[in-house]
Amino acid sequence: MNIDYSQFLHMIPEVTLMAILIIVFLADLFTAPREGEFSPRKWFNPLVGVLFLAHILINIFPVEPTTTFGGMYMTNPSVGVIKTILAFGTLIVIIQSREWLQREDTNFKEGEFYELVIATLMGMNMMVSANHFLLFFLGLEMASVPMACLVAFDKYRHHSAEAGAKFILTATFSSGIMLYGISFLYAACGTLYFDDMVPKLSATPFTILGMVFFFSGLGFKISLVPFHFWTADSYQGAPTTVTGYLSVVSKGAAAFALCSILMKVFAPMVEYWQYMLMIVIVLSITIANLFAIHQQDLKRFMAFSSISQAGYIMLAVVGNSAMGITALTYYVLIYVVANLAVFAIIASVEEHNGGTVRMDSYNGFYQTNPRLSFIMTIALFSLGGIPPFAGMFSKFFAFMAAANGAQISTTLGATIYAVVFIALVNTVISLYYYLLIVKAMYIKHNETPLPTFQSHVNTKLALAICTLGIVAFGVMSYVYDWIHAAAM
């Protein structure tokens, strides 16, 4: 049997990630400290960072639409862009993880952390490039299983082991529901290829049930209401660096994959999934905003913030157009830099102040750490959509994509406009709870504020990248044009 190995040339992102994984594994294998020995490898984190930077530069250029391996794997410019954004977010996570990984209780696990992160990213890449439900499911599990290990990485500190258990249980349950839905779709169409399913798919009770089960399974991964119950506990218990990675990179990959499958595979059932998606969006944005107001733990606060942001991300999909794919991808890019900036500061404060993550600990934070307070403020302003930061533009394009769909739709136009209005109202609510942190840092008095501390050089670099993105990505029009050109 002849195997055409040249097909791997169309999988350059996955091939380069596999090469990085092998290099990191061998480096860790031959330089790992002995048991009980504390021996920081100062070169390890820069090595992984440089390898990831090379990976991004190699794959940043647009690729031609191609299918390989019997049509199961596909790539196109839009998929290439989302892979680049996911790798960019992962690079920031790796940079800011150095301070945490230099601790005595995590130093010996540094190599395992990088290997698990690379493995999850490879699974996400396979997921967004899938043109067949089997490959999609394998990619999803390739991303989910190592992610559970990452969530439980600090198993002897805080509630990391409990968070990992909750994550893997809900991930297993959601995967079972998704497979059940896929089996319905296979029974109805006789194939699992996306392209072959479209002409055979029609809105019958059988296929609608399969679509709902599939959507429910992926809704767990994106943390959409009512599939969100694991989110706050897992975010709170996981190491803060892992929480940041889970909240942006994993969510971005799942959202793009869901958007692609809804628009492509379920195109004959568009009105059904639009109704379902609109209900979930309204619930996600509204319930998450109301719960976020009452949180005192910053990681739980950001968990409900991420649920709300997931609703805004999926709002772009309601329009069912190429503009929606552009808006979703652009939103994920802005969300990466803004959310990771917040988590970088939370992690830095946690490392230097006995693990505190309570909001009232930030009272008077500006008095002792004005620079971190300022960066936290602009990152929260971006998440809330306050101009002139990039988050305002990402929300604007998501609203525009949904409104554009309302103009095109002959039956759901008024309903889509109503959803857009509810999302706009909820933006005001989100501004209120983001400003609670700003109020704590600048206005609330604290006789014993957090002491002045020096952030690690890697944390400073990660924050510099995120701050530049928050300020520049909104006004640099060619960033949006790059994403839009790939989606067309």
Secondary structure, 3 states (H helix, E strand, C coil): CCCCHHHHHHCHHHHHHHHHHHHHHHHHHHHCCCCCCCCCCCCHHHHHHHHHHHHHHHHCCCCCCEEECCCCEEECHHHHHHHHHHHHHHHHHHHHCHHHHCCCCCHHHHHHHHHHHHHHHHHHHHHHHECEHHHHHHHHHHHHHHHHHHHCCCCCCCCHHHHHHHHHHHHHHHHHHHHHHHHHHHHHHCCCEHHHHHHHCCCCHHHHHHHHHHHHHHHHHHCCCCCCCCHHHHHHHCCHHHHHHHHHHHHHHHHHHHHHHHHHCCHHHHHHHHHHHHHHHHHHHHHHHHHHHCCCEHHHHHHHHHHHHHHHHHHHHHHCCHHHHHHHHHHHHHHHHHHHHHHHHHHHHHHHCCCCCEHHHHCCHHHHCHHHHHHHHHHHHHHHCCCCCHHHHHHHHHHHHHHHHHHHCCCCHHHHHHHHHHHHHHHHHHHHHHHHHHHHHHCCCCCCCCCCCCCCHHHHHHHHHHHHHHHHCCCCHHHHHHHHHHHC
